[in-house]
């Protein structure tokens, strides 16, 4: 996009926008309702403008920029698949040089300049690369950490909520993936990467964790706990529980009973 000198207002958009400056001439400033003073978009710099944020431009001389617009919903799905916790800012971020984004912009401009329509495969790969970078640089909270299992808290909450509301019925992994907004393959890959286990193993571990909680916090009979958690019998429950904890449900309850 080539901009002429002057002033212009860009209304709020439902998409996040990345403005990448591609030239080295002229003075360009950017302002929004959230800013007391304008920011300067220097040569080779990039500005992140969050969704629903109107901005205005003051341009002293014509300049060239690339605008990438990304859906917040797409970034949420990407973050979930990558086990990331993100936060969507509401204010314009001060422009800064972003060498990775500059490289991606150059790649896109090169492909577009070939005079052929961009393929769906290229656009899909580009969107994932750019989206992952936006998450890491602009949306990932400072100091954010994963849960002990290695999964992001948002994904873990969805997994655990589905398991708890589905039990004692058998957990169908395809339905579990759908509840998390993932394909079966994405769920398999995500859990494998984070925990070195399978979705089936994660479900079983979640059932044992629920069993621990019920044994600690209630006096429900072992047979009823077994049935509530989808085990075929008390002996099946006891054997599985012991394989995970090296003790029986009865001894675990006795150890954790308050004195």
N, C-alpha and C positions, 0 to 999 in steps of 0.2 A: 504494500500500500504506500503510495507516494503522497505526502501531505504538502499542501501549499501554505505559505505564510498567512498568519491571521489567528483568529480565535474561533474555537468551535466547542460545542457541548456534545458529549456522548451520553445518552440516557442510560439508566440502569438496565442491566441485562441479567437474565437468569443463569448466565454462565460466568465462571471465573475467566478472566482474560489475562494473557501474558503479552505485553507489548515489548518487542525486541527491536532496538534501534540498529539499523543496518548501515548507516552512513556516518560521516565524520564532519559534517558541516552544519552550521546554524545552531541557535539556542532554542531549546524546547523545554517548556515547563508543564507540569501536570498538577491539577488541583482537584479536590473533592470536598464534599460537605463536611467530611471528618477532619480535614486538614486546616490548620490556621495559616500555614504558609505553603506555597507551592513547592513541589519537588522538581528538580532538574533531571531530565532524561538525557544523560550524557552519551556520547558515542560509545557503541558496543555495550550499553547498559540495557537491563531488562526491568520492567515494572510489573508487579503483580497487582491486579485490580480484582478484588473479590466480587462475587455475584451480588446483584442488587445495589451496586455502588455507582452512582452517576459520577462522571469526571468531566473536567474541561481542560482544553489544551490552549496554550499560548505559544505560537511558533514564530520565530523571527525570520527564518528562511526555510525553504522547502527541505523536507527530510524524508527518509524512507524507513518504514517500520513494517515488521511482520507481526500480525495479531493472531495468537492462538487462543481459541475459546474452548473451554473444557467444562463438561457438565459436572456439577458437584456429585450427582448420583453415580456417575461413572467412576469418579475418584473414590467414592465410598466403597463401591464394589471391588475396585482394584486394591484398596487398602485392606479390605477383608480377606481377599485372596492372598495377600502378602503378609498377613498377620501384623498389620500396622495399626496403631491408634493415631487418629488425625483429629484436627480441629480446624474448622473453616473460619478464617479471620473475617472481620467486617470492615476493616479499614485498609486503605491503600498502603502497601509496603514501600518504603523508600527505595527507589531504583538503585541497582547495583550491578556490577559486571557479573554475569553468570556464564562462565566459559562452556559449561555443558549445554545450556540452552542455546548459546551462540552457535555451537557446533551442530546441534539439531536443526536450528534455523537454516544454517548453510546447506545442510543435507536436503532439507525440504525445498529450498530455493533451487538447488541444483537439479533435483528431480523434476520440479515444475518447469524449469527452463528448457527441458529437452523437447518440449512441444508435443508430448504425448500425454493422454489422460493418466493420472496417477491410479495405479491398480488398488483394488480393495485390500490385497495382502499387504502392500506397502503402507497404506493408510492405517490399517489395523496395528501393524507392528510399530509404526511411528507413534500412534496414540498411546500405546502401552509404554513405550520408552519415555515419552514426554510426561505422561501421567505419573509414572513411577518417580521421575525426577521431581516433579512438582510436589508430590507427597513428601519426599525426603527433605527437600529444601524449604518448602513454603508452608506445609500443613502439619508436619509431625511435631508434636509438642516437645519442647526442650525437656530432656530428662525423662521422657516417657519410657516405661519399662513393660515388659511382657509379664504375664503371670508365671507362676512356678512351673506350669506345664509347658511353657514355651509358646503358648498361644496368646494372641492379643485378647484383652478382656472383652471386647465387643463380640468377637467370634465365640469365645468360650461361653459367654452369657447366653448366646443363641443356642449353642449346642446343649448346654445344661438345661435350659428352659424347655426345649423340645423333648429331651429325654424324660424329664420329670413329669410333663403333662401327658406323655404317651404311655409310660409304664402303668400297669404291668403288661400291656400288649407288647409283642415283639417290636424292636426298633428296626424299621426298614431304612437302610442306608441312603437309598435314593430319596426318600422322603425327608430324611435328616438333612441332606445336602440342599434340597429345595427350600427347606425352612431357613437355611442360612444364606440363601441367594446364590448358591454355587452349584456347579455341575458335580456329578459323582466323581469325575476325574479331578476337578479342582479341590474337592474336599479331601480326597485321598492324598493328593500331592501336598496340600497345606498341612494336614495332620502329620504326615510322614516327615516333612521337613522340620516341623516344630517339635515333635515328640518321639520320632523314630519308631512310631507304631502305626497301626491301621485304624480306620474309623471304628471297626468292630471292637478292637482292643480298647479304644477310648471310651466307647459305650460301656464296656464291662467294668473299666476302672471307675467310671462315673457311678455305676450301680453300687460298687463296693464302697465308694465314698458316701453315698446316701445311706448305705447300711451302717457305716460307722456313726453317722449323725443320729440315726434312729436308735441305735444301741446306746449311745451316750445320753440322749435327751428324752427317751421315752421308756416305758415298761412294756411296750408291745411285744407279744409272744414271738419267738423266733420263727415259728411256722407262718405267722401273719406277715412278718417282715419279708420272708422268702417269697411269699405269694405277691406281696405289694411291689416287689422289685423284679418280678417276672421270672423267678427261678421255678423250676418244675417241682421241687420238693425241698424240705428243710435240709436233707442230707446233701442235695446238690448245692444249696446255698452255703452250707457249712464247709464243704470241701473247697468251693471256689474262694470263699472268704479266707480260709486258712492258707490257700496257695498265694494269696496276695499279702497277708499280714503275719503269717507264721503263727497264728493263734486262732482258736475257734471263736465263733460269735459269742458263745457263753462266757469264755474266759476274757474276751475283750470287754464285754459289758461289766463283768465283775471287777476288772482292773480300773475301769473308768467310773464306776459308781462313786458318788461322793461319800466320804466317811462321816 
